[in-house]
Amino acid sequence: MTRNETILSHLKTGQPITNMMATHLYKITSLQEAIRDLRSEGHVIRTHMEHKNGKRYGRYTLQVIAGSDTAQASLL
């Protein structure tokens, strides 16, 4: 499974993903590139900026589009 397929599969479960999660769970260190690639393929992925301990990071979720064959529950 490719990097992009792995990230898309994770997002389709309805769970968000962060850079730290991608590194820990899948050994993927280029999450932002994967998100960019998936968006260019037409997937609607939302970025939620989080702040914790004075640091800022993105939490990504797959947006549900009614009637889409890739529509899954999302934590929006």
Secondary structure as UniProt FT lines:
FT   HELIX           3..12
FT   TURN            13..14
FT   HELIX           19..26
FT   HELIX           31..40
FT   TURN            41..42
FT   STRAND          45..52
FT   TURN            53..54
FT   STRAND          55..62
FT   TURN            66..67
FT   TURN            69..70
//
